[in-house]
Amino acid sequence: MMPKGSYSVDSLLEFLKYAGMEGLVNPASARSRRNAVEQLAAELTEEERADLRKVDVDDLASRFHKLEESSLRLEALELYAERFRLALADFLAWSENPAAFDTVGSERLRAIPRGPSGRSGIGPDQEVAERIALESTENPSNVVPVALAENRTVHIAGLPLDLSAAEAEKICRIVRAFAAEPGDGEDGQ
C-alpha cells in the first residue's frame, strides 16, 4: 500500500483511501478527511510534507487562512482543521500498530466491520462504488472511473451532481449503442 515508516502527505492520502475502502474508517469520513487534507496540504512546508509528525495543525490552518485572505469562512476552515487532525491521528495510530488500529472520532460506530477472513466487510458492489467515489475525489477534473474488468476501466467526464434518472437512461442508451453483439467481428459485422 505505502512505504513502511513513511509519514509523508502522500502516504496519509493513500492511507485515507485504503481505510475507507477496507472499512477501517467510515468511507464518507475518509473522503471528507481526504478532501480537508488536500485543501490544507497546499500550505505545508517541504519538511512538513515529508514528515507529517512535524505539523502543527493550528499553525497550518492559520497560514492557510492568511494566504487565502479570508476567502474561506472561518467555520469551514475550522472543519478542515478538525478533519485534518482526525486524519493525522488515525494515520499515526495505524502507522504505529496496524493490527490494533481503531479510528478516532464518533464515526467509528459506523465503520464497516471486517469480515471473518479479516478482509473488508464491504460487499463487492459497495466496494466498487467506494473505489469510484474515492478515486473521483482525487481527480480534480471530475472524471468518474468505472471499472469494467481487471485492467479495463472507462472514464466518464462531466456528469452533473443533479443527474436525473431520465438523463442517466439517455446516457445508458448511447453507451449501449457502442456495445458489440456476441459474434460480431472487429468491423461490426
C-alpha positions in Angstrom: 0.0 0.0 0.0 2.6 2.6 1.1 6.2 2.5 2.1 6.6 1.3 5.7 7.6 4.1 8.0 6.6 6.9 5.6 4.9 9.8 7.2 4.5 11.9 4.0 1.3 13.7 3.0 1.1 11.2 0.0 1.2 8.3 2.5 -1.6 10.0 4.5 -3.7 10.4 1.4 -3.1 6.7 0.5 -4.0 5.6 4.0 -7.3 7.5 3.9 -8.2 5.9 0.6 -7.2 2.4 1.9 -9.0 3.0 5.3 -12.2 4.0 3.5 -12.2 1.0 1.1 -11.2 -1.5 3.7 -13.8 -0.3 6.2 -11.3 0.8 8.8 -12.9 4.3 8.8 -16.4 5.2 7.7 -16.0 5.7 3.9 -17.7 9.1 3.9 -15.5 10.2 6.8 -12.4 9.0 4.9 -13.5 11.1 1.8 -14.2 14.2 3.9 -10.9 13.9 5.7 -9.0 13.3 2.4 -10.6 16.5 1.0 -9.6 18.5 4.1 -6.0 17.2 3.8 -5.9 18.1 0.1 -7.1 21.6 0.8 -4.7 22.4 3.6 -1.7 20.5 2.1 -1.1 23.3 -0.3 0.3 25.3 2.7 2.6 22.6 4.1 6.3 23.3 4.1 8.5 20.7 2.3 9.7 19.5 5.7 6.1 19.0 6.9 5.1 17.3 3.6 7.8 14.8 4.1 7.1 14.2 7.8 3.5 15.0 9.0 4.6 14.4 12.6 6.1 17.9 12.4 2.8 19.6 11.5 1.1 21.9 14.0 -2.5 21.8 12.6 -3.5 25.1 14.2 -0.5 26.9 12.7 -1.2 25.2 9.3 -4.8 26.5 9.4 -3.6 30.0 10.3 -1.2 30.0 7.4 -3.9 28.8 5.0 -6.3 31.5 6.3 -3.8 34.3 5.8 -2.9 33.2 2.3 -6.5 32.7 1.3 -7.2 36.2 2.5 -10.2 35.1 4.4 -12.0 33.8 1.3 -12.9 30.7 3.2 -15.4 31.1 6.0 -13.8 30.5 9.4 -16.3 27.7 10.2 -15.2 25.8 7.1 -11.6 26.3 7.9 -12.2 25.0 11.5 -13.9 22.0 10.0 -11.0 21.3 7.6 -8.5 21.7 10.6 -10.6 19.2 12.7 -10.8 16.7 9.9 -7.0 17.1 9.2 -6.4 16.4 13.0 -8.6 13.3 12.9 -6.9 12.0 9.7 -3.5 12.6 11.1 -4.4 10.9 14.5 -5.7 7.9 12.6 -2.8 7.7 10.2 -0.2 7.9 13.0 -2.1 5.3 15.1 -2.3 3.0 12.1 1.3 3.5 11.2 2.5 2.6 14.7 0.3 -0.5 15.0 -2.0 -1.5 12.1 -3.2 -4.6 13.9 -4.6 -2.7 16.9 -5.9 0.2 14.9 -9.2 1.8 16.0 -10.3 5.1 14.4 -10.8 8.2 16.5 -13.9 10.3 16.3 -17.6 9.5 16.5 -17.8 7.7 13.1 -16.1 4.6 14.5 -19.5 3.2 15.2 -20.4 3.5 11.6 -17.2 2.0 10.2 -17.8 -1.2 8.4 -16.8 -4.3 10.4 -14.2 -6.6 9.0 -15.3 -9.9 7.6 -14.4 -13.3 9.2 -11.4 -13.6 6.9 -10.1 -10.3 8.1 -10.8 -8.7 4.8 -13.2 -5.7 4.3 -16.8 -6.3 5.3 -17.9 -4.2 2.3 -19.8 -6.2 -0.4 -18.5 -6.2 -3.9 -21.0 -3.6 -5.3 -20.3 -1.3 -2.4 -16.6 -1.7 -2.8 -16.7 -0.7 -6.4 -18.9 2.3 -5.5 -16.5 3.4 -2.8 -13.5 2.9 -5.0 -15.1 5.1 -7.7 -16.0 7.8 -5.1 -12.5 7.8 -3.6 -10.8 7.9 -7.0 -13.0 10.7 -8.1 -12.1 12.8 -5.1 -8.5 12.7 -6.1 -9.4 13.6 -9.7 -9.8 17.3 -10.0 -11.5 17.2 -13.4 -14.5 15.2 -12.1 -13.8 12.2 -14.2 -15.6 9.2 -12.9 -13.7 5.9 -13.5 -15.9 2.8 -14.0 -14.1 -0.5 -13.5 -15.3 -2.9 -16.2 -12.8 -5.7 -15.5 -9.2 -6.1 -14.3 -7.0 -3.6 -16.2 -10.1 -2.3 -18.1 -11.7 1.0 -16.9 -13.8 3.5 -18.7 -13.8 7.2 -17.5 -16.9 9.3 -17.7 -16.4 13.1 -17.5 -18.8 16.0 -16.9 -21.6 14.2 -15.1 -23.6 16.8 -13.2 -24.3 16.2 -9.5 -28.1 16.6 -10.1 -28.2 14.0 -12.9 -31.8 12.8 -13.3 -32.9 9.2 -13.9 -34.1 10.2 -17.4 -30.7 11.7 -18.2 -28.9 8.7 -16.9 -31.1 6.4 -19.0 -30.3 8.5 -22.1 -26.5 8.1 -21.4 -27.1 4.4 -21.0 -28.8 4.2 -24.4 -25.8 5.9 -26.1 -23.3 3.6 -24.4 -25.4 0.6 -25.3 -25.1 1.7 -29.0 -21.4 1.1 -28.8 -21.7 -2.4 -27.5 -20.8 -5.2 -29.9 -23.2 -8.1 -30.2 -21.8 -11.6 -29.4 -20.2 -13.0 -32.6 -19.6 -9.6 -34.2 -16.2 -9.1 -35.7 -14.0 -6.1 -35.2 -15.7 -4.4 -38.2 -19.1 -4.7 -36.5 -20.5 -7.3 -39.0 
